[in-house]
Amino acid sequence: MVKPGGNVPQSPSNPVAFKLPSSPTGVGASLSYNFTNIGPLEGDYGGNWKDPIGEHTGKHRTEVDLSRVNINVFVHTLISVNRLTVNGLDPSNGVGGISVAAWI
């Protein structure tokens, strides 16, 4: 369930706020595969929808853990894309990412 509880402007030319309703219908799935012994490749999708709102998120994660081959380094990367659609308004897209490297 997505429960944004926030207000968004209808457009740059019409800044009157529109309260986003809850979206109780949704689905999520994740798939990970280990190509080598040092880390997996993972994809994730989540979506919620209920007229008039739709929210979809896709993520890609890559991990390299060299401690399995006697080197104490860990690298983790996550890239995420989010799309919010509301009937009568322009869609909104967001992109985020994180990369972490640690010496253990």
N, C-alpha and C positions, 0 to 999 in steps of 0.2 A: 504494500500500500504506500503510495506517495501522498503525503499530506503537507504540501508546501506552506500553506497558511500565510502566504505573502501577497503583496500587491505588485503588479507590474504595470508600467505605462503602456497605453494602447498603441502608441506610435510616437515618433519624435514630434510630429505636428499636432498630436492629440495626447498630451501628457496626463489625461485623467486616468487614475489608477483603476485596474481591474483585479478583483480578488480571485486568485486561482483556487478552484475547487479541489477536493480530494479525488484521488484516482485509485479505487480499490482493486481494479482488475489488472493483473500483471503476470509476467513470466520471467524466468531467469535461467541461464545455462552457462556452464563453464567447461572448457576442455583443456587438458594439459597433456603434453607428450614429452618424454625424455629422449631427445635425439642422441645424447651422449651421457656419460656418467658424471658430467660436471654441471648439468642443469637442464631444466625444462623450458619449453616454449608454451605459453598459455594464452588463451583467448577467452573472453567473457562477454556476455550480452545480457542486458536487462531492459525490460520495457514495461511501462504502465500506460493504460489508456482507458479513458471514459470520456464520452462526448461532454464537453468541448475541449478536453485537454489530452495531450499525448506526450510522454517523456520516454526517451530511449537512450541507453548508455552502452557503449562498446569499449572494451579495454583490451590491451595487449600487454603481456608481462614477459620479460626475459630475465633469467637468473643464471648467473655463473658462480658456482661454488667450487673454488679450486682446493679447498681443504681436503677434498676426497682424493686428490693427487699430491698430497703433502705440501701444498703451498697455502699459506694462511691469508687468502684474499677472497672477498665476497663482493660481487657486483649485482645490483638489482635495478632494473629499469621498468617503469610503468608509464604507459601512455593511455590517456582516456579521452573519449569524445562523447559529448552529451548534446542531445537535441531536444528542445522543448517546442511543441506546437500547440497553439490555442486557436480554435476557430475564430476567424475574423481578424487575427493578428498575424504579423510576420513571424516566421519561425526564428528561434534563437539557438545558436550553436555555441558550444564551449569546448575548449581543448585544454587538457592539463597533462602534466608529466612530472616524473620524479626519477632521479638516478642516484643511487647510493653505492659508495664503495667503502669497504671496511677492511682493515687489517686486523685479523683476530689473533 
